[in-house]
Amino acid sequence: MFESFTTTRVQVDEASAFVRYGGEGPPVVLLHGHPRTSATWHRVAPLLVQRGFTVVCPDLRGYGQSTGPTPTADHAGYSKRAVAGDVIAVMRSLGHDRFALAGHDRGGSVALRLALDHPGAVSRVALMDCLPVTEHLSRITTEFATQWWHWFFFAQPEIPERIINADPDNWYRGDPQRMGQENYDEWRAATRNPDVVRAMLEDYRAGLTIDRAHEKEDRVTGKQLSCPTLILWSLRDDLEDLYGDPVLIWRQWAADVRGHGIDAGHHVAEEAPADVASSLADFFTEQPE
């Protein structure tokens, strides 16, 4: 995986970010989702390098080989604002003050927060298989509660850790052939680490509490994404089934937004890497009208 890429670690206060980067050209950051690591991009990243980008793939705070602080009652250490700060620190350490950004799933939530909090740093943002958490919560239906029950299970104190860590291989299931063996092995090692499991749960706990509060503040102040925004979603996942066209929802959050679906399941970077890379590269190289 990631042939010709370099790995490094960037310390950010009580956290440290494990980072892969490679290529030459305009910088692009790829943020993975739950419960993956940056290795989920192993088929997409080389294609973007071929298109002339410098590609940076960090593990989110506490995920994979990154580390995070000791959890606190307010979950602030795992808020999307804190994780977005990690990405800013990583990019500055690599000499990049402004970059294009793509985030999938939970990484999409981090990308949203980063683009809202640091608009001068983000030239363009692609948000994949995600909505703002407040948009999900304002649309709770029986179907959502049934299919996304893990959000509320993960939010419980201590119980999820005990259940997941008792048998992580049964809880987190993956196919090494579909994922790629090295990606699978890295992901499996992470899911067997109780510290990683705790951090992933803190991500969800922060989502329902402090992240939700931050988004409510955004709505009150009318804050929107100021950069061009691309929305991508997996056609064989349930986002469109639950909400219809996600672009219509995102138009409340971004002035310049467009998007389309990709024929894949939820882990789209592993299942449809050529389509993902092409969509991102075309968007990131698009000239303003």
Phi and psi restraints in degrees (value plus and minus 20) as a CYANA .aco file:
   2 PHE   PHI      33.6    73.6
   2 PHE   PSI      26.7    66.7
   3 GLU   PHI     -79.5   -39.5
   3 GLU   PSI     115.3   155.3
   4 SER   PHI      52.8    92.8
   4 SER   PSI     -15.1    24.9
   5 PHE   PHI    -105.3   -65.3
   5 PHE   PSI     135.2   175.2
   6 THR   PHI    -128.2   -88.2
   6 THR   PSI     127.4   167.4
   7 THR   PHI    -133.4   -93.4
   7 THR   PSI     128.1   168.1
   8 THR   PHI    -171.6  -131.6
   8 THR   PSI     151.9   191.9
   9 ARG   PHI    -151.7  -111.7
   9 ARG   PSI     111.9   151.9
  10 VAL   PHI    -136.5   -96.5
  10 VAL   PSI     103.3   143.3
  11 GLN   PHI    -104.4   -64.4
  11 GLN   PSI     111.6   151.6
  12 VAL   PHI    -152.7  -112.7
  12 VAL   PSI      77.6   117.6
  13 ASP   PHI      32.4    72.4
  13 ASP   PSI    -138.1   -98.1
  14 GLU   PHI    -108.3   -68.3
  14 GLU   PSI     -16.7    23.3
  15 ALA   PHI    -137.6   -97.6
  15 ALA   PSI     142.3   182.3
  16 SER   PHI    -159.9  -119.9
  16 SER   PSI     119.3   159.3
  17 ALA   PHI    -127.5   -87.5
  17 ALA   PSI     105.9   145.9
  18 PHE   PHI    -105.8   -65.8
  18 PHE   PSI     111.3   151.3
  19 VAL   PHI    -155.1  -115.1
  19 VAL   PSI     118.3   158.3
  20 ARG   PHI    -131.1   -91.1
  20 ARG   PSI     118.0   158.0
  21 TYR   PHI    -170.3  -130.3
  21 TYR   PSI     131.1   171.1
  22 GLY   PHI    -188.7  -148.7
  22 GLY   PSI     148.5   188.5
  23 GLY   PHI      72.2   112.2
  23 GLY   PSI     156.6   196.6
  24 GLU   PHI    -156.4  -116.4
  24 GLU   PSI     121.8   161.8
  25 GLY   PHI     106.7   146.7
  25 GLY   PSI    -185.0  -145.0
  26 PRO   PHI     -78.5   -38.5
  26 PRO   PSI     117.6   157.6
  27 PRO   PHI     -99.0   -59.0
  27 PRO   PSI     119.8   159.8
  28 VAL   PHI    -150.8  -110.8
  28 VAL   PSI     112.6   152.6
  29 VAL   PHI    -127.2   -87.2
  29 VAL   PSI     112.6   152.6
  30 LEU   PHI    -135.4   -95.4
  30 LEU   PSI     101.7   141.7
  31 LEU   PHI    -132.2   -92.2
  31 LEU   PSI     103.9   143.9
  32 HIS   PHI    -100.6   -60.6
  32 HIS   PSI     152.9   192.9
  33 GLY   PHI    -131.4   -91.4
  33 GLY   PSI    -191.1  -151.1
  34 HIS   PHI    -105.1   -65.1
  34 HIS   PSI     119.7   159.7
  35 PRO   PHI    -121.8   -81.8
  35 PRO   PSI      14.1    54.1
  36 ARG   PHI    -101.0   -61.0
  36 ARG   PSI     159.4   199.4
  37 THR   PHI    -141.6  -101.6
  37 THR   PSI    -198.4  -158.4
  38 SER   PHI     -80.4   -40.4
  38 SER   PSI     -38.1     1.9
  39 ALA   PHI     -84.9   -44.9
  39 ALA   PSI     -36.6     3.4
  40 THR   PHI     -80.1   -40.1
  40 THR   PSI     -41.7    -1.7
  41 TRP   PHI    -109.5   -69.5
  41 TRP   PSI      -9.3    30.7
  42 HIS   PHI     -83.8   -43.8
  42 HIS   PSI     -42.6    -2.6
  43 ARG   PHI    -113.5   -73.5
  43 ARG   PSI     -43.8    -3.8
  44 VAL   PHI    -105.2   -65.2
  44 VAL   PSI     -64.1   -24.1
  45 ALA   PHI     -76.4   -36.4
  45 ALA   PSI     -66.6   -26.6
  46 PRO   PHI     -82.8   -42.8
  46 PRO   PSI     -52.5   -12.5
  47 LEU   PHI     -87.3   -47.3
  47 LEU   PSI     -56.8   -16.8
  48 LEU   PHI     -90.8   -50.8
  48 LEU   PSI     -54.6   -14.6
  49 VAL   PHI     -81.5   -41.5
  49 VAL   PSI     -61.6   -21.6
  50 GLN   PHI     -82.7   -42.7
  50 GLN   PSI     -48.5    -8.5
  51 ARG   PHI    -103.5   -63.5
  51 ARG   PSI     -18.3    21.7
  52 GLY   PHI      78.1   118.1
  52 GLY   PSI       4.6    44.6
  53 PHE   PHI    -128.8   -88.8
  53 PHE   PSI     132.1   172.1
  54 THR   PHI    -105.1   -65.1
  54 THR   PSI     104.7   144.7
  55 VAL   PHI    -134.4   -94.4
  55 VAL   PSI     108.0   148.0
  56 VAL   PHI    -140.1  -100.1
  56 VAL   PSI     103.8   143.8
  57 CYS   PHI    -145.7  -105.7
  57 CYS   PSI      76.4   116.4
  58 PRO   PHI    -110.4   -70.4
  58 PRO   PSI     132.2   172.2
  59 ASP   PHI     -96.3   -56.3
  59 ASP   PSI     112.6   152.6
  60 LEU   PHI     -80.4   -40.4
  60 LEU   PSI     139.2   179.2
  61 ARG   PHI     -71.6   -31.6
  61 ARG   PSI     101.2   141.2
  62 GLY   PHI      63.5   103.5
  62 GLY   PSI     -36.7     3.3
  63 TYR   PHI    -104.5   -64.5
  63 TYR   PSI     134.8   174.8
  64 GLY   PHI      34.6    74.6
  64 GLY   PSI    -142.4  -102.4
  65 GLN   PHI    -121.0   -81.0
  65 GLN   PSI     -16.2    23.8
  66 SER   PHI    -100.3   -60.3
  66 SER   PSI     140.3   180.3
  67 THR   PHI    -144.1  -104.1
  67 THR   PSI     141.4   181.4
  68 GLY   PHI    -156.0  -116.0
  68 GLY   PSI     152.4   192.4
  69 PRO   PHI     -95.6   -55.6
  69 PRO   PSI     149.4   189.4
  70 THR   PHI     -82.8   -42.8
  70 THR   PSI     110.3   150.3
  71 PRO   PHI     -81.1   -41.1
  71 PRO   PSI     129.0   169.0
  72 THR   PHI    -143.4  -103.4
  72 THR   PSI     147.5   187.5
  73 ALA   PHI     -81.8   -41.8
  73 ALA   PSI     -50.5   -10.5
  74 ASP   PHI    -110.1   -70.1
  74 ASP   PSI     -23.4    16.6
  75 HIS   PHI      42.4    82.4
  75 HIS   PSI      -3.7    36.3
  76 ALA   PHI     -82.4   -42.4
  76 ALA   PSI     -51.7   -11.7
  77 GLY   PHI     -85.3   -45.3
  77 GLY   PSI     -36.9     3.1
  78 TYR   PHI    -138.5   -98.5
  78 TYR   PSI      -3.1    36.9
  79 SER   PHI     -86.6   -46.6
  79 SER   PSI     136.5   176.5
  80 LYS   PHI     -83.6   -43.6
  80 LYS   PSI     -48.8    -8.8
  81 ARG   PHI     -84.7   -44.7
  81 ARG   PSI     -62.2   -22.2
  82 ALA   PHI     -86.6   -46.6
  82 ALA   PSI     -62.8   -22.8
  83 VAL   PHI     -88.8   -48.8
  83 VAL   PSI     -57.5   -17.5
  84 ALA   PHI     -79.8   -39.8
  84 ALA   PSI     -57.3   -17.3
  85 GLY   PHI     -82.6   -42.6
  85 GLY   PSI     -54.4   -14.4
  86 ASP   PHI     -80.6   -40.6
  86 ASP   PSI     -63.9   -23.9
  87 VAL   PHI     -85.5   -45.5
  87 VAL   PSI     -61.5   -21.5
  88 ILE   PHI     -79.4   -39.4
  88 ILE   PSI     -64.4   -24.4
  89 ALA   PHI     -83.9   -43.9
  89 ALA   PSI     -61.4   -21.4
  90 VAL   PHI     -80.4   -40.4
  90 VAL   PSI     -67.5   -27.5
  91 MET   PHI     -88.0   -48.0
  91 MET   PSI     -58.3   -18.3
  92 ARG   PHI     -85.0   -45.0
  92 ARG   PSI     -56.7   -16.7
  93 SER   PHI     -85.3   -45.3
  93 SER   PSI     -46.1    -6.1
  94 LEU   PHI    -113.5   -73.5
  94 LEU   PSI     -18.6    21.4
  95 GLY   PHI      70.3   110.3
  95 GLY   PSI       0.6    40.6
  96 HIS   PHI    -138.6   -98.6
  96 HIS   PSI      96.8   136.8
  97 ASP   PHI    -114.0   -74.0
  97 ASP   PSI     -37.4     2.6
  98 ARG   PHI    -161.7  -121.7
  98 ARG   PSI     119.8   159.8
  99 PHE   PHI    -179.5  -139.5
  99 PHE   PSI     141.0   181.0
 100 ALA   PHI    -105.5   -65.5
 100 ALA   PSI     135.9   175.9
 101 LEU   PHI    -162.4  -122.4
 101 LEU   PSI     116.5   156.5
 102 ALA   PHI    -155.1  -115.1
 102 ALA   PSI     116.6   156.6
 103 GLY   PHI    -156.7  -116.7
 103 GLY   PSI     117.6   157.6
 104 HIS   PHI    -132.2   -92.2
 104 HIS   PSI     113.9   153.9
 105 ASP   PHI      39.6    79.6
 105 ASP   PSI    -143.6  -103.6
 106 ARG   PHI     -83.4   -43.4
 106 ARG   PSI     -51.2   -11.2
 107 GLY   PHI     -83.7   -43.7
 107 GLY   PSI     -49.3    -9.3
 108 GLY   PHI     -86.0   -46.0
 108 GLY   PSI     -56.9   -16.9
 109 SER   PHI     -85.3   -45.3
 109 SER   PSI     -58.4   -18.4
 110 VAL   PHI     -86.2   -46.2
 110 VAL   PSI     -62.8   -22.8
 111 ALA   PHI     -82.1   -42.1
 111 ALA   PSI     -60.2   -20.2
 112 LEU   PHI     -80.0   -40.0
 112 LEU   PSI     -69.3   -29.3
 113 ARG   PHI     -84.1   -44.1
 113 ARG   PSI     -60.3   -20.3
 114 LEU   PHI     -83.5   -43.5
 114 LEU   PSI     -64.7   -24.7
 115 ALA   PHI     -88.5   -48.5
 115 ALA   PSI     -51.1   -11.1
 116 LEU   PHI     -94.6   -54.6
 116 LEU   PSI     -61.1   -21.1
 117 ASP   PHI    -102.1   -62.1
 117 ASP   PSI     -48.2    -8.2
 118 HIS   PHI    -150.2  -110.2
 118 HIS   PSI      42.0    82.0
 119 PRO   PHI     -80.7   -40.7
 119 PRO   PSI     -49.0    -9.0
 120 GLY   PHI     -91.1   -51.1
 120 GLY   PSI     -36.7     3.3
 121 ALA   PHI    -110.5   -70.5
 121 ALA   PSI     -38.9     1.1
 122 VAL   PHI    -132.5   -92.5
 122 VAL   PSI      97.3   137.3
 123 SER   PHI    -100.2   -60.2
 123 SER   PSI     -61.6   -21.6
 124 ARG   PHI    -170.8  -130.8
 124 ARG   PSI     130.2   170.2
 125 VAL   PHI    -154.9  -114.9
 125 VAL   PSI     115.8   155.8
 126 ALA   PHI    -134.4   -94.4
 126 ALA   PSI     107.2   147.2
 127 LEU   PHI    -137.0   -97.0
 127 LEU   PSI     101.5   141.5
 128 MET   PHI    -139.9   -99.9
 128 MET   PSI     107.5   147.5
 129 ASP   PHI      32.7    72.7
 129 ASP   PSI      29.3    69.3
 130 CYS   PHI    -177.9  -137.9
 130 CYS   PSI     139.9   179.9
 131 LEU   PHI    -155.6  -115.6
 131 LEU   PSI     142.1   182.1
 132 PRO   PHI     -76.6   -36.6
 132 PRO   PSI     123.2   163.2
 133 VAL   PHI     -79.8   -39.8
 133 VAL   PSI     -55.0   -15.0
 134 THR   PHI     -86.3   -46.3
 134 THR   PSI     -49.9    -9.9
 135 GLU   PHI     -89.4   -49.4
 135 GLU   PSI     -60.2   -20.2
 136 HIS   PHI     -79.8   -39.8
 136 HIS   PSI     -70.7   -30.7
 137 LEU   PHI     -87.7   -47.7
 137 LEU   PSI     -47.4    -7.4
 138 SER   PHI     -99.0   -59.0
 138 SER   PSI     -27.8    12.2
 139 ARG   PHI    -139.9   -99.9
 139 ARG   PSI       6.7    46.7
 140 ILE   PHI     -83.6   -43.6
 140 ILE   PSI     105.8   145.8
 141 THR   PHI    -147.2  -107.2
 141 THR   PSI     154.7   194.7
 142 THR   PHI     -79.6   -39.6
 142 THR   PSI     -58.9   -18.9
 143 GLU   PHI     -84.0   -44.0
 143 GLU   PSI     -64.5   -24.5
 144 PHE   PHI     -82.0   -42.0
 144 PHE   PSI     -69.0   -29.0
 145 ALA   PHI     -81.9   -41.9
 145 ALA   PSI     -52.9   -12.9
 146 THR   PHI     -94.6   -54.6
 146 THR   PSI     -64.0   -24.0
 147 GLN   PHI    -103.8   -63.8
 147 GLN   PSI     -48.6    -8.6
 148 TRP   PHI    -133.1   -93.1
 148 TRP   PSI      10.0    50.0
 149 TRP   PHI     -79.1   -39.1
 149 TRP   PSI     -45.8    -5.8
 150 HIS   PHI     -82.9   -42.9
 150 HIS   PSI     -48.4    -8.4
 151 TRP   PHI     -73.5   -33.5
 151 TRP   PSI     -64.8   -24.8
 152 PHE   PHI    -105.2   -65.2
 152 PHE   PSI     -48.2    -8.2
 153 PHE   PHI     -86.9   -46.9
 153 PHE   PSI     -66.9   -26.9
 154 PHE   PHI     -81.1   -41.1
 154 PHE   PSI     -46.5    -6.5
 155 ALA   PHI     -94.8   -54.8
 155 ALA   PSI     -33.9     6.1
 156 GLN   PHI     -92.0   -52.0
 156 GLN   PSI     123.8   163.8
 157 PRO   PHI     -94.5   -54.5
 157 PRO   PSI     110.5   150.5
 158 GLU   PHI      49.5    89.5
 158 GLU   PSI     -59.0   -19.0
 159 ILE   PHI     -78.5   -38.5
 159 ILE   PSI     -67.5   -27.5
 160 PRO   PHI     -80.2   -40.2
 160 PRO   PSI     -59.3   -19.3
 161 GLU   PHI     -77.7   -37.7
 161 GLU   PSI     -65.4   -25.4
 162 ARG   PHI     -84.1   -44.1
 162 ARG   PSI     -63.0   -23.0
 163 ILE   PHI     -90.3   -50.3
 163 ILE   PSI     -67.5   -27.5
 164 ILE   PHI     -87.5   -47.5
 164 ILE   PSI     -66.5   -26.5
 165 ASN   PHI     -90.5   -50.5
 165 ASN   PSI     -37.0     3.0
 166 ALA   PHI     -88.2   -48.2
 166 ALA   PSI     -47.8    -7.8
 167 ASP   PHI    -179.0  -139.0
 167 ASP   PSI      47.8    87.8
 168 PRO   PHI     -83.1   -43.1
 168 PRO   PSI     -50.7   -10.7
 169 ASP   PHI     -88.0   -48.0
 169 ASP   PSI     -48.5    -8.5
 170 ASN   PHI    -103.6   -63.6
 170 ASN   PSI     -51.7   -11.7
 171 TRP   PHI     -92.7   -52.7
 171 TRP   PSI     -70.9   -30.9
 172 TYR   PHI    -119.0   -79.0
 172 TYR   PSI      90.2   130.2
 173 ARG   PHI    -131.3   -91.3
 173 ARG   PSI     118.3   158.3
 174 GLY   PHI    -169.8  -129.8
 174 GLY   PSI     142.0   182.0
 175 ASP   PHI    -134.0   -94.0
 175 ASP   PSI      92.1   132.1
 176 PRO   PHI     -80.8   -40.8
 176 PRO   PSI     -49.0    -9.0
 177 GLN   PHI     -89.3   -49.3
 177 GLN   PSI     -63.0   -23.0
 178 ARG   PHI     -94.8   -54.8
 178 ARG   PSI     -56.2   -16.2
 179 MET   PHI    -100.9   -60.9
 179 MET   PSI     -47.1    -7.1
 180 GLY   PHI      73.6   113.6
 180 GLY   PSI     112.9   152.9
 181 GLN   PHI     -79.2   -39.2
 181 GLN   PSI     -64.8   -24.8
 182 GLU   PHI     -86.8   -46.8
 182 GLU   PSI     -60.6   -20.6
 183 ASN   PHI     -80.2   -40.2
 183 ASN   PSI     -66.0   -26.0
 184 TYR   PHI     -79.9   -39.9
 184 TYR   PSI     -65.7   -25.7
 185 ASP   PHI     -83.5   -43.5
 185 ASP   PSI     -61.5   -21.5
 186 GLU   PHI     -85.3   -45.3
 186 GLU   PSI     -64.4   -24.4
 187 TRP   PHI     -82.8   -42.8
 187 TRP   PSI     -62.1   -22.1
 188 ARG   PHI     -85.5   -45.5
 188 ARG   PSI     -59.4   -19.4
 189 ALA   PHI     -82.2   -42.2
 189 ALA   PSI     -58.7   -18.7
 190 ALA   PHI     -87.1   -47.1
 190 ALA   PSI     -63.6   -23.6
 191 THR   PHI     -90.8   -50.8
 191 THR   PSI     -36.7     3.3
 192 ARG   PHI    -107.9   -67.9
 192 ARG   PSI     -22.1    17.9
 193 ASN   PHI    -115.4   -75.4
 193 ASN   PSI      93.8   133.8
 194 PRO   PHI     -78.5   -38.5
 194 PRO   PSI     -50.3   -10.3
 195 ASP   PHI     -86.6   -46.6
 195 ASP   PSI     -59.0   -19.0
 196 VAL   PHI     -87.1   -47.1
 196 VAL   PSI     -63.3   -23.3
 197 VAL   PHI     -78.5   -38.5
 197 VAL   PSI     -65.6   -25.6
 198 ARG   PHI     -80.2   -40.2
 198 ARG   PSI     -63.7   -23.7
 199 ALA   PHI     -84.1   -44.1
 199 ALA   PSI     -61.4   -21.4
 200 MET   PHI     -83.9   -43.9
 200 MET   PSI     -57.6   -17.6
 201 LEU   PHI     -88.2   -48.2
 201 LEU   PSI     -59.2   -19.2
 202 GLU   PHI     -82.0   -42.0
 202 GLU   PSI     -53.8   -13.8
 203 ASP   PHI     -75.5   -35.5
 203 ASP   PSI     -67.6   -27.6
 204 TYR   PHI     -91.1   -51.1
 204 TYR   PSI     -57.4   -17.4
 205 ARG   PHI     -83.5   -43.5
 205 ARG   PSI     -60.6   -20.6
 206 ALA   PHI     -83.2   -43.2
 206 ALA   PSI     -57.5   -17.5
 207 GLY   PHI     -78.5   -38.5
 207 GLY   PSI     -61.7   -21.7
 208 LEU   PHI    -103.5   -63.5
 208 LEU   PSI     -26.5    13.5
 209 THR   PHI    -142.4  -102.4
 209 THR   PSI    -108.5   -68.5
 210 ILE   PHI     -87.8   -47.8
 210 ILE   PSI     -57.8   -17.8
 211 ASP   PHI     -85.2   -45.2
 211 ASP   PSI     -60.7   -20.7
 212 ARG   PHI     -80.5   -40.5
 212 ARG   PSI     -62.4   -22.4
 213 ALA   PHI     -83.1   -43.1
 213 ALA   PSI     -60.8   -20.8
 214 HIS   PHI     -83.1   -43.1
 214 HIS   PSI     -61.0   -21.0
 215 GLU   PHI     -87.0   -47.0
 215 GLU   PSI     -56.8   -16.8
 216 LYS   PHI     -82.9   -42.9
 216 LYS   PSI     -58.7   -18.7
 217 GLU   PHI     -82.1   -42.1
 217 GLU   PSI     -59.8   -19.8
 218 ASP   PHI     -79.4   -39.4
 218 ASP   PSI     -62.0   -22.0
 219 ARG   PHI     -86.9   -46.9
 219 ARG   PSI     -60.0   -20.0
 220 VAL   PHI     -84.3   -44.3
 220 VAL   PSI     -60.5   -20.5
 221 THR   PHI    -106.9   -66.9
 221 THR   PSI     -28.4    11.6
 222 GLY   PHI      55.0    95.0
 222 GLY   PSI       0.6    40.6
 223 LYS   PHI     -86.2   -46.2
 223 LYS   PSI     115.3   155.3
 224 GLN   PHI    -153.3  -113.3
 224 GLN   PSI     143.0   183.0
 225 LEU   PHI     -86.9   -46.9
 225 LEU   PSI     109.0   149.0
 226 SER   PHI    -116.6   -76.6
 226 SER   PSI     -29.6    10.4
 227 CYS   PHI    -121.7   -81.7
 227 CYS   PSI     140.6   180.6
 228 PRO   PHI     -75.3   -35.3
 228 PRO   PSI     118.9   158.9
 229 THR   PHI    -149.7  -109.7
 229 THR   PSI     111.0   151.0
 230 LEU   PHI    -132.8   -92.8
 230 LEU   PSI     109.8   149.8
 231 ILE   PHI    -128.9   -88.9
 231 ILE   PSI     103.3   143.3
 232 LEU   PHI    -141.9  -101.9
 232 LEU   PSI     123.3   163.3
 233 TRP   PHI    -165.4  -125.4
 233 TRP   PSI     133.0   173.0
 234 SER   PHI    -103.0   -63.0
 234 SER   PSI     102.5   142.5
 235 LEU   PHI     -88.9   -48.9
 235 LEU   PSI     -42.3    -2.3
 236 ARG   PHI    -120.6   -80.6
 236 ARG   PSI      -2.5    37.5
 237 ASP   PHI    -124.8   -84.8
 237 ASP   PSI    -190.2  -150.2
 238 ASP   PHI    -129.8   -89.8
 238 ASP   PSI     -14.3    25.7
 239 LEU   PHI     -81.1   -41.1
 239 LEU   PSI     -69.4   -29.4
 240 GLU   PHI     -89.1   -49.1
 240 GLU   PSI     -55.0   -15.0
 241 ASP   PHI     -82.2   -42.2
 241 ASP   PSI     -58.1   -18.1
 242 LEU   PHI     -96.6   -56.6
 242 LEU   PSI     -58.0   -18.0
 243 TYR   PHI    -144.8  -104.8
 243 TYR   PSI     -22.8    17.2
 244 GLY   PHI      58.2    98.2
 244 GLY   PSI    -172.4  -132.4
 245 ASP   PHI     -86.7   -46.7
 245 ASP   PSI      92.6   132.6
 246 PRO   PHI     -82.2   -42.2
 246 PRO   PSI     -46.6    -6.6
 247 VAL   PHI     -80.0   -40.0
 247 VAL   PSI     -55.9   -15.9
 248 LEU   PHI     -82.8   -42.8
 248 LEU   PSI     -55.9   -15.9
 249 ILE   PHI     -91.9   -51.9
 249 ILE   PSI     -62.3   -22.3
 250 TRP   PHI     -87.7   -47.7
 250 TRP   PSI     -38.6     1.4
 251 ARG   PHI     -86.5   -46.5
 251 ARG   PSI     -35.8     4.2
 252 GLN   PHI     -98.4   -58.4
 252 GLN   PSI     -32.5     7.5
 253 TRP   PHI    -135.0   -95.0
 253 TRP   PSI     -31.1     8.9
 254 ALA   PHI    -166.3  -126.3
 254 ALA   PSI     118.2   158.2
 255 ALA   PHI     -98.8   -58.8
 255 ALA   PSI     -53.0   -13.0
 256 ASP   PHI    -141.0  -101.0
 256 ASP   PSI      74.2   114.2
 257 VAL   PHI    -157.4  -117.4
 257 VAL   PSI     120.3   160.3
 258 ARG   PHI    -167.9  -127.9
 258 ARG   PSI     151.6   191.6
 259 GLY   PHI     158.4   198.4
 259 GLY   PSI     154.3   194.3
 260 HIS   PHI    -182.8  -142.8
 260 HIS   PSI     142.3   182.3
 261 GLY   PHI    -107.0   -67.0
 261 GLY   PSI     139.0   179.0
 262 ILE   PHI    -145.0  -105.0
 262 ILE   PSI     116.2   156.2
 263 ASP   PHI     -95.3   -55.3
 263 ASP   PSI      68.8   108.8
 264 ALA   PHI    -184.2  -144.2
 264 ALA   PSI     147.7   187.7
 265 GLY   PHI    -102.0   -62.0
 265 GLY   PSI    -189.4  -149.4
 266 HIS   PHI     -80.1   -40.1
 266 HIS   PSI     -61.2   -21.2
 267 HIS   PHI    -104.9   -64.9
 267 HIS   PSI      49.1    89.1
 268 VAL   PHI     -85.7   -45.7
 268 VAL   PSI     -53.1   -13.1
 269 ALA   PHI     -85.9   -45.9
 269 ALA   PSI     -47.6    -7.6
 270 GLU   PHI    -106.9   -66.9
 270 GLU   PSI     -51.7   -11.7
 271 GLU   PHI    -111.9   -71.9
 271 GLU   PSI     -50.3   -10.3
 272 ALA   PHI    -158.5  -118.5
 272 ALA   PSI      38.2    78.2
 273 PRO   PHI     -82.8   -42.8
 273 PRO   PSI     -56.5   -16.5
 274 ALA   PHI     -85.2   -45.2
 274 ALA   PSI     -63.1   -23.1
 275 ASP   PHI     -85.9   -45.9
 275 ASP   PSI     -60.6   -20.6
 276 VAL   PHI     -84.7   -44.7
 276 VAL   PSI     -69.1   -29.1
 277 ALA   PHI     -82.0   -42.0
 277 ALA   PSI     -62.0   -22.0
 278 SER   PHI     -84.8   -44.8
 278 SER   PSI     -63.5   -23.5
 279 SER   PHI     -82.6   -42.6
 279 SER   PSI     -64.3   -24.3
 280 LEU   PHI     -87.5   -47.5
 280 LEU   PSI     -67.2   -27.2
 281 ALA   PHI     -82.9   -42.9
 281 ALA   PSI     -62.4   -22.4
 282 ASP   PHI     -83.1   -43.1
 282 ASP   PSI     -61.9   -21.9
 283 PHE   PHI     -87.2   -47.2
 283 PHE   PSI     -63.6   -23.6
 284 PHE   PHI     -91.1   -51.1
 284 PHE   PSI     -41.8    -1.8
 285 THR   PHI    -120.9   -80.9
 285 THR   PSI     -20.9    19.1
 286 GLU   PHI     -81.6   -41.6
 286 GLU   PSI     113.5   153.5
 287 GLN   PHI    -106.8   -66.8
 287 GLN   PSI     118.3   158.3
 288 PRO   PHI     -83.5   -43.5
 288 PRO   PSI     125.6   165.6
